[in-house]
Amino acid sequence: MKHFIIIVSFLLAPINVLGNPTVVSRSDESNLMNLDLRLSAMGDIGLVIEDIANQINFYDFGGLSAGVMDDNGAMSNLLVPAILGFDMTEDEFEQNEWYMGKLLIRGVQKIDEYNVVGGAVNIYSSKNQYYDPAYMSITKLFKIFFYDSLILAHRFGRYFTGGIRGGYIIKNIKITNPFRLDDYSEKIIYGEPSLIFQPKSNLWTFGVGYQWEKHKNAADNYTDDFLFHTIKLPVIYNDTKMNLGIMFSYQIVNSFQNSVNYDGGLFKIQTRRKIKFNEKYLMIGSGLKYTSGYHFYSLDFWRYTEADKTLEFGVGIAYLNLLGIEYQHKVYNKDGVNEHFNQINQGCEIYFIEHHPLRFGYSFGFAAPKYSYYFNELESIISAGFGIYPIDSKMRIDISARLRFYKTDDWWHTEPYIGISFYLTDRVDYLR
């Protein structure tokens, strides 16, 4: 009998901040989402510790619809996460405010060993209030996004797995102050067929995917349509000691209003290697991502950056699956000028009581040069949480809280996040 994995989460924000939060539309909002509360409480050491949503496979790493067949132990699952966060900073005039909330319902049902069906609904909302010197008044920006998608996968014999994913997205943004009222909307439909090929008796597996998107943008006195064409070519290597993922991607964007085309490329690689000793092990993890040109996954909120080139890399080490530390470095280049962000993440999971682990994490990062367009000047995150694994149960409960401090434009901000998640699997010991 098939079972559903059930997760109900109030999620916390990961440390990745790829933008300056003082701009009108916070460019870091797309990164304030982490579907794994366990890693979120442990300082987001996802390079070295594997969990629900960061596995080196064709679904999490490669972004292919066909990869859902073997994701999360090839088991049925239902994911229902939510996030709530806000800026509790009080400035001199108490004019700046920000909060965000997200709800996601995503399920996958394994019908049999050859067929999988799934879908997702995603609702996101935020408010950003700030003092606008151009109008010498308070400006308020409201966002609400709605996502809907359907995914199908089928295994063709032993060597091939095919998948298709499609859906639509609605984005609405309203900007108000005493002197202006702007409404912006975007409607997106998309489709993504993909195929995975695993040669006989070979540890290497190859995938290919094509993603088509049509965007219809509308604002006051302005409309435009965009077509996105993205080719994804992931390669995965797996054995008992090492997992390796390599990804090439190329994207073309056609703008009908301006009659211009944009293009860009992406390359990323990630590996985890297990070193065993005396029935224990160390996990060595590393990753690298490089983008050039106009490349971003538009379906993932506001991933786009104006940088001509971006480079992100990291390395880390973990003892068992319980204690780890990572170093990450980001470089964004615009018009030949580089901006850097250095970051250290560390975390642990401690079992003082069986089936009830405690988790702690700390992250620290800083930008160079000090005043950066893309990064915060300084950033620090303290996190803590615990898990509840009922005996002989297929459920996992995670509770977590984070407190994020960051400095930008010589001003400190404080943002708390809190969450809880419920997780059911087909096996009692899965991801414990």
SULMO-V889470 format. One record per residue. N is the residue number from 0. RES is the residue in one letter. PSI is psi in whole degrees, 0 to 359 (none if undefined). OMEGA is omega in degrees with one decimal (NA if undefined). BURIAL is b if it has 9 or more other ideal C-beta (glycine too) atoms within 8 Angstrom, else e. Layout:
BEGIN
n->(N | N)
res->(RES | RES)
psi->(PSI | PSI)
omega->(OMEGA | OMEGA)
burial->(BURIAL | BURIAL)
END
This chain:
BEGIN
n->(0 | 1 | 2 | 3 | 4 | 5 | 6 | 7 | 8 | 9 | 10 | 11 | 12 | 13 | 14 | 15 | 16 | 17 | 18 | 19 | 20 | 21 | 22 | 23 | 24 | 25 | 26 | 27 | 28 | 29 | 30 | 31 | 32 | 33 | 34 | 35 | 36 | 37 | 38 | 39 | 40 | 41 | 42 | 43 | 44 | 45 | 46 | 47 | 48 | 49 | 50 | 51 | 52 | 53 | 54 | 55 | 56 | 57 | 58 | 59 | 60 | 61 | 62 | 63 | 64 | 65 | 66 | 67 | 68 | 69 | 70 | 71 | 72 | 73 | 74 | 75 | 76 | 77 | 78 | 79 | 80 | 81 | 82 | 83 | 84 | 85 | 86 | 87 | 88 | 89 | 90 | 91 | 92 | 93 | 94 | 95 | 96 | 97 | 98 | 99 | 100 | 101 | 102 | 103 | 104 | 105 | 106 | 107 | 108 | 109 | 110 | 111 | 112 | 113 | 114 | 115 | 116 | 117 | 118 | 119 | 120 | 121 | 122 | 123 | 124 | 125 | 126 | 127 | 128 | 129 | 130 | 131 | 132 | 133 | 134 | 135 | 136 | 137 | 138 | 139 | 140 | 141 | 142 | 143 | 144 | 145 | 146 | 147 | 148 | 149 | 150 | 151 | 152 | 153 | 154 | 155 | 156 | 157 | 158 | 159 | 160 | 161 | 162 | 163 | 164 | 165 | 166 | 167 | 168 | 169 | 170 | 171 | 172 | 173 | 174 | 175 | 176 | 177 | 178 | 179 | 180 | 181 | 182 | 183 | 184 | 185 | 186 | 187 | 188 | 189 | 190 | 191 | 192 | 193 | 194 | 195 | 196 | 197 | 198 | 199 | 200 | 201 | 202 | 203 | 204 | 205 | 206 | 207 | 208 | 209 | 210 | 211 | 212 | 213 | 214 | 215 | 216 | 217 | 218 | 219 | 220 | 221 | 222 | 223 | 224 | 225 | 226 | 227 | 228 | 229 | 230 | 231 | 232 | 233 | 234 | 235 | 236 | 237 | 238 | 239 | 240 | 241 | 242 | 243 | 244 | 245 | 246 | 247 | 248 | 249 | 250 | 251 | 252 | 253 | 254 | 255 | 256 | 257 | 258 | 259 | 260 | 261 | 262 | 263 | 264 | 265 | 266 | 267 | 268 | 269 | 270 | 271 | 272 | 273 | 274 | 275 | 276 | 277 | 278 | 279 | 280 | 281 | 282 | 283 | 284 | 285 | 286 | 287 | 288 | 289 | 290 | 291 | 292 | 293 | 294 | 295 | 296 | 297 | 298 | 299 | 300 | 301 | 302 | 303 | 304 | 305 | 306 | 307 | 308 | 309 | 310 | 311 | 312 | 313 | 314 | 315 | 316 | 317 | 318 | 319 | 320 | 321 | 322 | 323 | 324 | 325 | 326 | 327 | 328 | 329 | 330 | 331 | 332 | 333 | 334 | 335 | 336 | 337 | 338 | 339 | 340 | 341 | 342 | 343 | 344 | 345 | 346 | 347 | 348 | 349 | 350 | 351 | 352 | 353 | 354 | 355 | 356 | 357 | 358 | 359 | 360 | 361 | 362 | 363 | 364 | 365 | 366 | 367 | 368 | 369 | 370 | 371 | 372 | 373 | 374 | 375 | 376 | 377 | 378 | 379 | 380 | 381 | 382 | 383 | 384 | 385 | 386 | 387 | 388 | 389 | 390 | 391 | 392 | 393 | 394 | 395 | 396 | 397 | 398 | 399 | 400 | 401 | 402 | 403 | 404 | 405 | 406 | 407 | 408 | 409 | 410 | 411 | 412 | 413 | 414 | 415 | 416 | 417 | 418 | 419 | 420 | 421 | 422 | 423 | 424 | 425 | 426 | 427 | 428 | 429 | 430 | 431)
res->(M | K | H | F | I | I | I | V | S | F | L | L | A | P | I | N | V | L | G | N | P | T | V | V | S | R | S | D | E | S | N | L | M | N | L | D | L | R | L | S | A | M | G | D | I | G | L | V | I | E | D | I | A | N | Q | I | N | F | Y | D | F | G | G | L | S | A | G | V | M | D | D | N | G | A | M | S | N | L | L | V | P | A | I | L | G | F | D | M | T | E | D | E | F | E | Q | N | E | W | Y | M | G | K | L | L | I | R | G | V | Q | K | I | D | E | Y | N | V | V | G | G | A | V | N | I | Y | S | S | K | N | Q | Y | Y | D | P | A | Y | M | S | I | T | K | L | F | K | I | F | F | Y | D | S | L | I | L | A | H | R | F | G | R | Y | F | T | G | G | I | R | G | G | Y | I | I | K | N | I | K | I | T | N | P | F | R | L | D | D | Y | S | E | K | I | I | Y | G | E | P | S | L | I | F | Q | P | K | S | N | L | W | T | F | G | V | G | Y | Q | W | E | K | H | K | N | A | A | D | N | Y | T | D | D | F | L | F | H | T | I | K | L | P | V | I | Y | N | D | T | K | M | N | L | G | I | M | F | S | Y | Q | I | V | N | S | F | Q | N | S | V | N | Y | D | G | G | L | F | K | I | Q | T | R | R | K | I | K | F | N | E | K | Y | L | M | I | G | S | G | L | K | Y | T | S | G | Y | H | F | Y | S | L | D | F | W | R | Y | T | E | A | D | K | T | L | E | F | G | V | G | I | A | Y | L | N | L | L | G | I | E | Y | Q | H | K | V | Y | N | K | D | G | V | N | E | H | F | N | Q | I | N | Q | G | C | E | I | Y | F | I | E | H | H | P | L | R | F | G | Y | S | F | G | F | A | A | P | K | Y | S | Y | Y | F | N | E | L | E | S | I | I | S | A | G | F | G | I | Y | P | I | D | S | K | M | R | I | D | I | S | A | R | L | R | F | Y | K | T | D | D | W | W | H | T | E | P | Y | I | G | I | S | F | Y | L | T | D | R | V | D | Y | L | R)
psi->(132 | 148 | 159 | 141 | 127 | 124 | 126 | 110 | 138 | 101 | 163 | 167 | 133 | 171 | 341 | 115 | 101 | 54 | 172 | 112 | 352 | 350 | 165 | 308 | 106 | 115 | 356 | 2 | 325 | 340 | 356 | 42 | 120 | 115 | 356 | 104 | 334 | 309 | 327 | 320 | 340 | 23 | 17 | 50 | 58 | 349 | 324 | 339 | 124 | 140 | 213 | 312 | 15 | 32 | 148 | 83 | 185 | 345 | 303 | 313 | 313 | 343 | 27 | 140 | 324 | 337 | 346 | 340 | 321 | 10 | 147 | 52 | 21 | 39 | 156 | 150 | 152 | 123 | 123 | 79 | 157 | 154 | 145 | 125 | 157 | 161 | 117 | 12 | 138 | 110 | 184 | 323 | 4 | 49 | 336 | 129 | 149 | 137 | 162 | 154 | 146 | 140 | 128 | 135 | 113 | 125 | 149 | 127 | 119 | 106 | 312 | 191 | 353 | 348 | 139 | 140 | 145 | 176 | 171 | 147 | 134 | 126 | 131 | 138 | 145 | 158 | 134 | 116 | 133 | 163 | 123 | 107 | 337 | 326 | 356 | 46 | 172 | 131 | 137 | 135 | 121 | 137 | 144 | 124 | 146 | 126 | 148 | 137 | 160 | 140 | 138 | 143 | 145 | 136 | 122 | 93 | 219 | 333 | 340 | 141 | 128 | 155 | 158 | 139 | 140 | 161 | 193 | 158 | 138 | 126 | 131 | 132 | 134 | 129 | 125 | 144 | 177 | 345 | 355 | 152 | 107 | 134 | 132 | 135 | 152 | 130 | 131 | 133 | 145 | 159 | 149 | 96 | 150 | 163 | 138 | 135 | 125 | 108 | 157 | 133 | 43 | 136 | 349 | 138 | 142 | 142 | 159 | 139 | 149 | 126 | 125 | 133 | 140 | 123 | 131 | 109 | 142 | 132 | 180 | 118 | 27 | 135 | 151 | 150 | 141 | 145 | 129 | 133 | 118 | 128 | 130 | 131 | 81 | 150 | 133 | 136 | 129 | 129 | 189 | 343 | 338 | 143 | 134 | 133 | 135 | 136 | 128 | 140 | 144 | 138 | 139 | 135 | 126 | 125 | 121 | 321 | 315 | 355 | 43 | 158 | 146 | 153 | 163 | 168 | 161 | 138 | 133 | 154 | 140 | 143 | 149 | 129 | 131 | 128 | 112 | 147 | 127 | 52 | 9 | 179 | 157 | 145 | 122 | 125 | 149 | 158 | 154 | 138 | 133 | 132 | 148 | 133 | 202 | 72 | 125 | 152 | 98 | 337 | 342 | 64 | 232 | 67 | 342 | 137 | 151 | 357 | 141 | 323 | 146 | 144 | 127 | 131 | 157 | 161 | 148 | 171 | 144 | 145 | 123 | 224 | 31 | 336 | 127 | 163 | 144 | 151 | 131 | 146 | 135 | 140 | 123 | 133 | 127 | 121 | 40 | 1 | 128 | 139 | 138 | 152 | 122 | 142 | 136 | 127 | 138 | 148 | 167 | 161 | 125 | 132 | 82 | 326 | 134 | 137 | 6 | 76 | 144 | 146 | 142 | 149 | 156 | 138 | 143 | 137 | 158 | 152 | 154 | 121 | 172 | 311 | 103 | 145 | 324 | 333 | 158 | 149 | 311 | 151 | 139 | 135 | 127 | 131 | 153 | 157 | 182 | 162 | 154 | 114 | 92 | 140 | 133 | 27 | 152 | 12 | 143 | 127 | 128 | 133 | 134 | 155 | 146 | 148 | 118 | 127 | 133 | 149 | 128 | 139 | 41 | 26 | 132 | 138 | 150 | 127 | 117 | 151 | 147 | 148 | 164 | 144 | 146 | 135 | 121 | 139 | 175 | 346 | 143 | 324 | 11 | 125 | 44 | none)
omega->(-179.0 | 178.6 | 175.1 | 167.7 | -176.6 | 177.0 | 173.0 | -169.2 | 163.3 | -162.8 | -179.8 | -175.0 | 172.5 | -174.5 | -173.6 | 179.2 | -176.4 | 179.9 | -179.0 | -174.2 | -178.0 | 178.6 | -172.8 | 176.5 | -173.8 | -176.0 | 177.1 | -175.0 | -178.8 | -178.1 | 179.7 | -178.2 | 175.4 | -175.5 | -176.6 | -178.5 | 177.6 | 179.5 | 178.6 | 178.0 | -177.9 | 175.7 | 178.6 | 177.2 | -174.7 | 175.5 | -172.6 | -179.8 | -178.2 | 177.4 | -167.8 | -166.9 | -178.7 | -179.9 | 177.0 | 179.0 | -175.1 | 179.8 | -178.9 | -176.3 | -174.3 | 178.3 | -179.1 | 177.9 | -179.9 | -178.8 | 180.0 | -179.8 | -175.5 | -179.1 | 178.1 | 176.2 | 179.8 | -178.9 | 175.3 | -178.9 | 173.4 | -176.2 | 179.6 | -179.3 | 172.7 | -179.8 | 175.0 | 178.3 | 179.6 | 177.2 | -177.6 | -179.8 | 174.5 | 177.7 | -173.9 | -177.8 | -179.0 | -177.1 | -176.3 | 176.5 | 175.4 | 170.9 | 179.9 | 175.6 | -178.9 | 174.8 | 179.0 | 172.4 | -176.7 | -178.1 | 175.7 | 178.8 | 175.4 | -176.9 | 174.0 | -176.5 | -178.4 | -172.7 | 177.1 | 175.8 | -179.3 | 179.5 | -178.2 | 170.4 | -174.2 | 177.4 | -177.2 | 180.0 | 176.5 | 175.6 | 178.2 | 178.6 | -176.9 | 176.7 | -178.1 | -178.0 | 179.8 | -179.8 | -176.9 | -178.7 | 178.4 | 175.6 | 178.8 | -179.9 | 180.0 | 177.1 | 167.6 | -179.6 | 177.0 | -180.0 | 174.3 | -178.2 | 177.3 | -178.2 | 178.0 | 176.8 | -179.1 | 177.6 | -180.0 | -179.9 | -173.0 | -166.9 | -173.6 | 171.8 | 179.1 | 179.2 | 175.5 | -180.0 | 178.1 | 179.4 | 179.3 | -178.5 | 174.5 | 178.1 | 177.0 | -180.0 | 177.7 | 178.1 | -177.5 | 164.0 | -175.5 | -174.1 | -177.7 | 174.2 | -176.5 | 174.1 | 179.1 | 177.8 | 177.0 | 176.2 | -175.0 | 166.2 | -175.9 | 175.9 | -176.8 | 170.3 | -179.7 | -178.5 | 177.4 | -179.5 | 177.0 | -179.8 | -179.4 | 176.9 | -178.3 | -179.9 | 178.2 | 176.7 | -172.6 | 180.0 | 175.4 | 179.1 | 176.0 | -179.0 | 179.0 | -179.9 | 171.2 | -179.1 | 174.5 | -177.2 | 177.8 | 175.1 | 179.2 | 177.2 | -179.4 | 172.9 | 176.8 | 175.6 | 177.7 | 170.6 | 177.8 | 174.5 | -176.6 | 174.3 | 179.5 | -177.7 | 177.4 | 175.1 | -177.4 | 172.9 | -179.1 | 165.6 | -173.8 | -176.2 | -173.5 | 171.0 | -177.5 | 175.4 | 177.6 | -174.5 | 170.7 | 178.9 | 178.2 | -174.3 | 174.8 | 179.3 | 178.1 | 175.8 | -177.3 | -176.9 | -176.2 | 179.5 | 178.5 | 178.6 | 175.1 | 175.7 | 179.8 | -177.0 | 178.9 | 172.0 | 174.9 | 179.3 | 179.1 | -179.4 | 170.1 | -179.7 | -178.0 | 177.5 | -174.8 | 173.5 | 175.9 | 178.3 | 174.3 | -179.0 | 169.4 | 175.4 | 177.2 | -179.1 | 177.3 | 179.0 | 178.6 | 175.7 | -179.6 | 175.5 | 179.4 | 178.2 | -173.3 | -178.1 | 172.2 | 176.2 | -169.9 | -178.5 | -177.0 | -180.0 | -171.7 | -179.5 | -174.6 | 172.8 | -179.1 | -178.8 | 177.6 | -179.9 | 174.3 | 177.1 | 177.3 | 177.5 | -179.0 | 177.8 | -178.6 | 179.2 | 179.4 | 173.8 | -171.3 | 175.9 | -166.3 | -173.9 | -176.9 | 175.9 | -178.3 | 169.2 | 179.0 | -180.0 | 179.3 | 176.9 | 175.4 | -177.4 | 176.4 | 179.7 | 176.7 | 180.0 | -179.3 | 169.9 | -173.0 | 172.2 | 178.4 | -171.1 | 175.3 | 178.6 | 176.4 | -178.0 | -179.6 | 174.4 | -173.1 | 178.8 | 171.5 | 177.1 | -179.3 | -179.7 | -179.7 | -177.9 | 170.2 | -176.3 | 178.9 | 178.3 | 176.1 | 179.9 | 178.3 | 179.1 | 178.6 | -177.8 | 172.6 | 3.4 | -174.5 | -179.8 | -173.0 | 176.4 | -173.0 | -170.7 | 172.5 | -179.5 | 176.0 | 177.8 | 179.4 | -179.6 | 174.3 | -177.7 | 178.3 | 178.6 | 176.9 | 178.9 | 175.5 | 178.9 | -178.9 | -177.4 | 178.6 | 178.4 | 176.2 | -178.0 | 174.6 | 179.3 | 178.2 | 176.8 | -172.8 | 176.6 | -179.5 | 174.5 | -173.3 | 174.8 | 174.0 | -177.5 | 176.7 | -177.1 | 178.2 | -179.7 | 180.0 | 175.5 | 178.0 | -179.0 | 175.0 | 175.0 | 179.7 | -176.7 | 175.7 | 179.0 | 176.3 | -173.0 | 178.0 | -179.5 | 176.9 | -179.3 | -179.1 | -171.6 | -174.4 | 177.4 | 172.7 | NA)
burial->(e | e | b | b | b | b | b | b | b | b | b | b | b | b | b | e | b | b | b | b | b | e | e | e | b | b | b | b | b | b | b | b | b | b | b | b | b | b | b | b | b | b | b | b | b | b | b | b | b | e | b | b | e | b | b | b | b | b | b | b | b | b | b | b | b | b | b | b | b | b | b | b | e | e | b | b | b | b | b | b | b | b | b | b | b | b | b | e | b | e | e | e | e | e | b | b | b | b | b | b | b | b | b | b | b | b | b | b | b | b | e | e | e | e | b | b | b | b | b | b | b | b | b | b | b | b | b | b | b | b | b | b | e | e | b | e | b | b | b | b | b | b | b | b | b | b | b | b | b | b | b | b | b | b | b | e | e | e | e | b | b | b | b | b | b | b | b | b | b | b | b | b | b | b | b | b | b | e | e | e | e | b | b | b | b | b | b | b | b | b | b | b | b | b | b | b | b | b | e | e | e | e | e | b | b | b | b | b | b | b | b | b | b | b | b | b | b | e | b | e | e | e | e | b | b | b | b | b | b | b | b | b | b | b | b | b | b | b | e | e | e | b | b | b | b | b | b | b | b | b | b | b | b | e | b | b | e | e | e | e | e | b | b | b | b | b | b | b | b | b | b | b | b | b | b | e | e | e | e | e | e | b | b | b | b | b | b | b | b | b | b | b | b | b | b | b | e | b | e | e | e | e | b | e | b | e | b | e | b | b | b | b | b | b | b | b | b | b | b | e | e | e | e | b | b | b | b | b | b | b | b | b | b | b | e | e | e | e | b | b | b | b | b | b | b | b | b | b | b | b | e | e | e | e | e | b | b | b | b | b | b | b | b | b | b | b | b | b | e | e | e | b | e | b | b | b | b | b | b | b | b | e | b | b | b | b | b | b | b | e | e | e | e | b | b | b | b | b | b | b | b | b | b | b | b | b | b | b | e | e | e | e | b | b | b | b | b | b | b | b | b | b | b | b | b | b | e | e | e | b | b | e)
END
